[in-house]
Amino acid sequence: MNDSVSESHNAGSHISAVILDLDGTILNTEQATKDVLKEFLVKYGKVLDREKEDTRLGVTMRESSIAIVKDYDLPLTPDRFIQEIMPMYREKWAQARALPGANRLIMHLHKHGVPCALASNSLRANIDAKVSHQEGWKESFSVIIGSDQVKSGKPSPDLFLEAANKMGVDAVCCLVIEDSLVGVKAAKAAGMKVVAVPSIQRKLGQFSIADSVLQSLLEFQPELWGLPPFEDWVDNALPVEPFYLRGLYGNGLLILNEFADNGPSALPDQVSGLYFGWAKVDTYEMIFKVVVSIGWDHDCCTSERKIQLCLVDGSDEDICDQQMQLMLVGYIRGLNTKVNTSSNVEIFEEDKFIAAAAAAAAAALDLPMFVHHTCVPFFSEDGSAASDENE
């Protein structure tokens, strides 16, 4: 658990309310809709510039539309662009899933009576449409507010100030959780504390103005902000909503299959840390217990996903260069910077704490809350996730 809040950041803070951003912070809409603009541009003979689109992360639809029409020289007005593309986005919203730790945090705050607002640069009607697909969310927020309900969207502080006003809480007593630099700037302009959980890992260095920078909501520790602590850890293991990976395993590493960007092996950037669960090799009938380190290799030019495996109850000598399916059901801790930035393919000495972690995982995976997952099929023959994966 790595909520890196310094004492100076937290000193004198009396957080009594939390404000959450939506897209990319608690809901994986950005990944669910990642190819919408690309498909739209093809109709006009244009090619998507991913780097350019990353710079628009967190801005309002209106601002984004004006820039897209100009940058791609589209024969459309911004209003016409919105009319044509919005049905494509709406179709994908139903596929968006809660990001790791989002449901846990939302329900925890609601359970303990901590006022919680949802403040997004999306239009209010679009927020309602997205939230409608997530069970229990609408009832858990005391305030929901969109950019069309204030004078200016983020990076203006208007959204956050209005959310605080509607909750009846002073701005200085609010903690904002955001994934974009635009949102972090808005929160700081509002005089609020802000935790950044960047949705683009290679942009981590841009978030130094945040009070805390995490790689996953699972790292968030409410007690560091004077909020009620989580109570769901079981013997140093945290049950999580199962998620699935499939790829080629060898030399302790898993290389995700090509379909991973859009299929069941799709991983948002915010999936990071030390997990445990179950693995099945295509050529074996048995299921293995595994500990999995999910992090990033960063260099001066690129950031690449790095997934390391340690078999808890077997040797990998006979299963190298094999297709492997993973079902991860528990979380142990986040990864430190050294783990994320090293290019060493070995599982680090610190993570021969992975040995200790493996022992803990072996015991945890025998508990009913974890072992029952092995009754669920991992993947169908075509590589799509099992239909009851989230039950």
N, C-alpha and C positions, 0 to 999 in steps of 0.2 A: 504494500500500500504506500504509494509515493506522492502524497499531496504536498508538494514542496512549497509550503507557505512559511516565510520567515517570520520570526517573532515581531519584527518591526512592521511587517505588513499587517499582522493580526492585532498588534497592540492597540487597545482602545476601541476595537471594533465590537459592536454589539449588534450582530446580524439578527434581524427578526423577520426577514422575508427574503425569498429567493425569486429571481426573475430568470426564466429560461428562454433562450432563442429556440426556434423550431428546426428549420432545415439544416442538417449537418451537425446539429448539436444533440438533439434527442431523437430525430427521425432521419432515416437514411434516404430522404427524397432525392438528394443530389446524385446518389449512385443509381437509384431506380430510374431517374430521368436523364442519365448522362448522355444517351445517344439521341435524344429527341432533337436537339438543335442540329446535330450532325445530319440526321435524316431530313430535316426540314431544308437545310442548305443545299442538299443534293438536288432538290427540285429546281433550284435556281442556278445550278452549275457552280456552286461555291464549295470550298473545302474548309472544314472546321479548323481553327487555330486554337488548340487546347490551352496553350500558355496564355493566350489573350483572354480566353474565357475564365481561366483561374483568377485573373485580376478582377473579375466582376463578381467574385464570390461575396454574397451578403448584401449586394446593392438591391434597390427596389426594381421591380419589373419594368417600371416606366423608364428609369435611368438606363437599365440594361438594354431595353428595346431600342432606345434612341441610339445607343452606341453600336449595337449590332447592325442596325440598318445602315449606319454610316460606314462602319469598318468593313462590311462585306458588300457594300455598294448594292444593296437590295432595291429593286424597283417597287418599294412599298413605303407607306407612311408607318411610323411607329405604331399607331393605332391599328392599322391593317395587319401589321406583323403580329401583334398581340392576338387579334381575332383569329388569325390562321393557326397560330402555334398552340394556343391555350388548350384546345380540345386534345391535342397530342399529349400535353402534360397531364391533364386530368385523368386520362386513361391509365397513366403509369402510377398515379398516386396510390391507388389501391394496393400496389405491389411493394410500397415502401414499408420498411420494418423499423421498429425501435432499435436504436443503437445500443451497444452493450452498456448496461448499467442504467439506461434511461428509465425503464419501467420501475426498476428498483428504487431509484431516487425519487421519482414522482410519487409513488405509493408511500414511500417512507415519510416524505414531507406531509402528505395528506393525512396519514395515520397520526402524526404527532401534532397536527393542527398548525403547522408552519404555513403562513400565507405564501402562495406560490402563483406567480403570473407567467403567462406566455406572451412574449413580445417579439413580433416578427416583422421583417420588411415586406412580407407577403401581404396581399390584400386580405381583409378580414374574411371575406367569403371563401377565399382559397384556403385560409388557415382552417376554417370550419370543415371544409371538404377533406383536408388531409387528416385532421384530428378524428373525424368521424370513423375512420378505418381502424383506430387504435382503442381497444377496449378500456374503459375507465378513465381515459384522459380528460374528456370534457368536464366530467364531474370533479376532477382533482384540481383544476385551476380555478382560483377565486377571481382571476381577471384574465381575459384573452383580448389582445389588442393588436391591430394591424396598422400598416403604414398609412392607409387611407383614413385613419381615425385621428391622425395628428397632423400638424402643419408640415413637418418634414420627417422623412424616415432616417434611419441610421446612415451616416455617422453623426447626425444630429442627435442630441440627447432626448428629444421630445418623447419618443416611445417609452423609454425607461422612466422618465419623470412622470409621465401620465400613468404608467402602470403603478408606480409607487403611490401616486395621489389616489388612485382608485382603491388601492389596498389600505389606504390610511396610514402609510408608513413613511417616515422620513427617508430621503434618498440615501443619506449616509448609513442607514441601517439595512440597506439592501445589498445582496450579493447577486451578481449577474454571472451566468455561465454561458459562454459564447464559443463559436467555432471559427469566426471570421475576424480579420483585423478591423473591418468596418464596424462590427458589433462591439469589439473591445474598445475602440476609440469612442463610440457612443456612450458606453458605460462609464468610462473615465471622465468624459465631458459632463456626465450627470452627477459626478462626485461619488460614484458607487465603487465598491470593491468588485473585482472581476476575475473569474477563473477562466482561462482559455483552454479549450480542448480542440486544437486545430484539426480541421478536416482534411488539410493537405500537409502531410508530414514534412515535405521538403521546405515548407514555409515556416518551420518552427522558430527560426531565428528572428522572425519579424515580430514576435509576440512579447518582447521584453517589457513592454509597458503594462502588461497584465500583472496582477498581484500573484498569480500562480499559473503555471503552465503544466498541464497534464497530457498524457497520451491517450487516456481512456477515462470515461466517467467512473469505471470500476476503481480507479485510484483515488477518487474523491473521498475525503474524510470530513464529514460534517462537523465533528467535534472540534476541529481546528478553527472553525468559524463560530463556535459557541452554539452550534445546532445539535439536536439529539443525535447520538452516534447510531450507526447501523447495528442491528442485533441479529444478523443472519449468517454470521460466520459459524461454521461447524468444524471444530478441531483444526483451526487455521486453514480451512478450505471454504470457499464461497460457491454455493450452487449458482449456476447461471443458466439462462435459457440456452438450450443446446444449439450449437451451430456446426456446420459441416464443411469439411475440406476434402478435396480429392486431388491427387497428384502423383508424381513419380518420386519414389523414395530411394535414397542411396547416400551412404556416408554420413548418416545423421541428419540429412537435409530433405525437405519436401519441396519439390518444384511443382507449383500448382499447374493444373492442366490449362490448355489454351482457353477453354470455355469459362475459366474462373472469373473473368471480368463481368460476366452477365449471368452465369448459372449459379447453382447452389454453392459453389466454392468461392463466390464473390466475397471479398473482404473489404469493408470500408477501412480507411486509414486508421480510424480510431480503435481498431482491434489490435491491442498490443498487450504483452505481458506473458506471464507464465501460467499455462493452463494444463488441465489434465482431462483424460477421457479414454475413449475406446478407439482402437484401430483394427482394420481388417484388410489383409492383403488379398488381392484377387485370386492368387493361386493357393490360398490356405482357407480351410474351413473355420479355424479357430479365430477368436477375437483377442487382441492384445491390449493390456493396459499401457497407456503412454503418458508422458509429460511432454508438453510442447511449448517451446519458447517462440513467440511471434514478435518480431521486431523489424528493424530497418538497418540497412547499410547505407550510410550517407558518405558521399565524397563531394568534391568541389562542384561537380556537374549534375550528378544524378542521385536519386534515392530509390533503392530497390528493397522489396519485401524479402525478409529472411525468416524462414521457418525451420527451426531445429527440433529434432525429436530424440527422445530417450525412451527406449522400451523398458517398462518397469519389470516385466515378467518374462523376458526372453532375450535372445541374442539376435542382432540384425545381420549376422553373417549370411543367412540363407534367404534373406528377403531384400537384398540390395537390388536396385534397378527393377523394382516391381511397382505396379500401380497400387496405391494405398488409399483407403477411405478412412477419414477420421470423423468421429463425433465427439466434440469437446463439451463437457458438461460441468466443469468446475474451474475456478480461478484461484491462484495462489498469491500472486503479487504482480506488481508492475516491474518493468525492466529499468535499470539505471542507464545513464548516458553511455557508459563504457560498453555495456552489452549492445546497445543499439548502434553504436558507431564502429565497432570493431569489425574487421573483415575476416577475422580468424574463424575458420569453419568448425573448429572444435567447440563443444559445449564448455563454457568457461569454467575455470577453477571455482569461481564464486558459485557457479551453477552446478557444481558437483555438490553444492547446496542442492543442485538438481538431484543429487543422490538422496539427500535428506528429503527433498521435495517428492522424489519418486517413492520413498518409503511412506510419506504422508499420503500421497495419492493412492498408493496400493491399498492402504487401510481405508481411505475415504471411499474408494470405488467399490468396496464391499458393503457400504451402507446402502440401505434400501433406496434412498433418494437418488443415488447415482446408478446403482446396478440395474434398476428397472429400465433404464434407457437401452440396454442391450436387447430388449424385446422388440425394439422398433427397427425396421429395415433401414439400412444406411442410405442406399441409393437404388433406384430402379436401373434396369439394364441400359437405358439411354443416358444415364449420368445425371438425371434430375433428382432432386432431393425427395425423400419419402414424404408422402402427403400429410402424415401425422407427426412431422418432425417437431412441432412446437407444443404438442400436447403434454 
